[in-house]
Amino acid sequence: MLKLTRSTVLTLLLVILLFLLGYYGYSSLRSGVSGGKDEPPPSPLAEQGLVPSEFLGLAATLEASKIDTSFFQDPLFRELKDGIALPPSAGPIGRTNPFSPLK
Protein backbone atom coordinates (compact mmCIF):
# COMPACT_ATOMS: atom_id res chain seq x y z
CA MET A 1 0.00 0.00 0.00
CA LEU A 2 1.16 3.57 -0.71
CA LYS A 3 2.43 5.37 2.36
CA LEU A 4 1.66 9.11 2.26
CA THR A 5 4.20 11.13 4.14
CA ARG A 6 3.98 14.83 4.86
CA SER A 7 6.51 15.70 2.14
CA THR A 8 4.62 13.61 -0.45
CA VAL A 9 1.34 15.36 0.36
CA LEU A 10 2.99 18.81 0.22
CA THR A 11 4.65 17.99 -3.10
CA LEU A 12 1.34 16.79 -4.53
CA LEU A 13 -0.43 19.96 -3.35
CA LEU A 14 2.33 22.11 -4.82
CA VAL A 15 2.04 20.39 -8.21
CA ILE A 16 -1.74 20.82 -8.21
CA LEU A 17 -1.39 24.49 -7.24
CA LEU A 18 1.15 25.12 -10.02
CA PHE A 19 -1.13 23.40 -12.52
CA LEU A 20 -4.11 25.53 -11.48
CA LEU A 21 -2.07 28.74 -11.63
CA GLY A 22 -0.76 27.83 -15.05
CA TYR A 23 -4.23 27.03 -16.35
CA TYR A 24 -5.63 30.28 -14.96
CA GLY A 25 -2.80 32.31 -16.49
CA TYR A 26 -3.13 30.61 -19.85
CA SER A 27 -6.90 31.06 -19.98
CA SER A 28 -6.65 34.74 -19.02
CA LEU A 29 -4.07 35.31 -21.77
CA ARG A 30 -6.25 33.56 -24.33
CA SER A 31 -9.30 35.64 -23.41
CA GLY A 32 -7.25 38.87 -23.58
CA VAL A 33 -6.01 38.13 -27.10
CA SER A 34 -9.39 37.39 -28.68
CA GLY A 35 -11.23 40.50 -27.47
CA GLY A 36 -10.03 43.55 -29.34
CA LYS A 37 -11.39 46.79 -30.79
CA ASP A 38 -9.53 46.37 -34.08
CA GLU A 39 -11.61 43.44 -35.30
CA PRO A 40 -13.39 44.17 -38.59
CA PRO A 41 -17.11 43.56 -38.93
CA PRO A 42 -18.02 40.09 -40.18
CA SER A 43 -17.97 39.66 -43.93
CA PRO A 44 -20.82 38.04 -45.87
CA LEU A 45 -18.32 35.39 -47.02
CA ALA A 46 -17.46 34.62 -43.39
CA GLU A 47 -21.13 34.43 -42.45
CA GLN A 48 -21.70 31.90 -45.24
CA GLY A 49 -18.73 29.89 -43.99
CA LEU A 50 -16.74 30.34 -47.23
CA VAL A 51 -13.82 32.21 -45.64
CA PRO A 52 -12.70 31.84 -42.01
CA SER A 53 -13.14 35.02 -39.97
CA GLU A 54 -9.54 34.76 -38.69
CA PHE A 55 -8.31 35.04 -42.27
CA LEU A 56 -10.46 38.09 -42.91
CA GLY A 57 -9.13 39.74 -39.75
CA LEU A 58 -5.55 39.14 -40.86
CA ALA A 59 -6.35 40.43 -44.35
CA ALA A 60 -7.83 43.63 -42.88
CA THR A 61 -4.73 44.09 -40.73
CA LEU A 62 -2.52 43.64 -43.78
CA GLU A 63 -4.53 46.14 -45.80
CA ALA A 64 -4.31 48.72 -43.02
CA SER A 65 -0.52 48.44 -42.71
CA LYS A 66 1.62 51.11 -44.32
CA ILE A 67 5.28 50.71 -45.26
CA ASP A 68 7.49 53.76 -44.93
CA THR A 69 9.75 53.83 -48.00
CA SER A 70 11.33 57.21 -47.28
CA PHE A 71 14.53 55.51 -46.09
CA PHE A 72 15.31 54.71 -49.75
CA GLN A 73 15.85 58.45 -50.25
CA ASP A 74 18.19 58.74 -47.26
CA PRO A 75 21.76 59.70 -48.31
CA LEU A 76 23.24 57.08 -45.97
CA PHE A 77 21.20 54.38 -47.69
CA ARG A 78 22.22 55.63 -51.13
CA GLU A 79 25.92 55.47 -50.16
CA LEU A 80 25.71 51.73 -49.48
CA LYS A 81 27.67 49.63 -51.98
CA ASP A 82 27.69 45.94 -52.80
CA GLY A 83 30.43 43.90 -51.22
CA ILE A 84 33.28 42.57 -53.32
CA ALA A 85 32.68 39.21 -54.97
CA LEU A 86 34.51 36.18 -53.61
CA PRO A 87 36.95 34.49 -55.98
CA PRO A 88 35.84 31.15 -57.41
CA SER A 89 37.04 28.04 -55.60
CA ALA A 90 40.16 26.26 -56.86
CA GLY A 91 38.64 22.80 -57.18
CA PRO A 92 35.53 20.73 -56.72
CA ILE A 93 33.93 20.80 -53.30
CA GLY A 94 32.39 17.67 -51.85
CA ARG A 95 31.37 14.47 -53.58
CA THR A 96 29.17 14.21 -56.63
CA ASN A 97 26.77 11.90 -54.75
CA PRO A 98 26.89 12.54 -51.01
CA PHE A 99 24.82 9.41 -50.34
CA SER A 100 27.11 6.97 -52.13
CA PRO A 101 29.24 4.68 -49.93
CA LEU A 102 32.78 5.80 -49.07
CA LYS A 103 35.53 4.12 -51.08
N, C-alpha and C positions, 0 to 999 in steps of 0.2 A: 504494500500500500504506500501511497505517496505521503511523505512526511512534510508538512508545511511549517517551515520555520519562519521566524519574524523577518529575516532578510529576504526570503523568497516572496512573502506576501508584499513587502514594501517594493521589491523589484517589479512584481506583477502590477501593482497599483501605479507605479511610475510609468511603466510601458503603456498602460491604458490611458493615463493622463496625457502623455505625449501624443498618443494616437488621436485623442479627442481634440487637443489643441491644434494639431496639424490639420485635422478635418475641418475644424471651425475656421482656421485661417485660410485654407484653400477655398472653402465655400464662400467666404466673404470676399476673397479676391475675384472669384468667378462672377459673383453678382455685381461687383463694382465695374467690371469690364463691359458687361453686356448693356448696362443702362447708361446711355449717353445722349447728349443733346444734338450731336452731329449726325444722327441717323437720318437718312433720307426717307421720305414717305414711301409706302409700299408701291411697287410698280404693278400694272395690270398683268405683266408676264409672271411676276412673283406670285400674285394672287391665284393665277391659273396653275401654278406649280411648274411652269416651263423653265424658269430661271431661279436658282436659289437666292434668297434675300441677302445672304452673306456676300455673294458675288456682286449683287447690285450695290451693296454698301461700299465694297472695295472699289468698284468702278466709279462711284460718285466721288470717293476720296481721291482717286487718281485724276479725275477730270478737274477737281478743284485745286490740285497742286500746280504751282508755278515754279519754273526753273529760272533762276537768275543767270543770264548769259553775259552780264556786263564784264565779268572777269576776263573774257576773251579780248576785250579792248584794253585791258590793263597793260602798261608798258613792261612791267616785270614778266608777265606771261608771254608777251611778244618777243622778249629777249631770250626765251628758252630755245635751246638748240638740241638736235638729235645727238645722241652719243655716237662715238666712233664705232665703226663696225669691227667685229672680231675677225681675225684672220681665219681662213679655212683650216681645218685640222690636217695634219700631215698624212694620216693614214686612216684605214677603216676602223671604226669604233664598234666593239661588240661582235657578236656572232651573227651570221645571216639568219639562223633559226635558233632563237634562244631556248627552245624547248627540246632540241635534239640532244641525245646523250653526249656526254663529254668523251673525247677520244683518249 
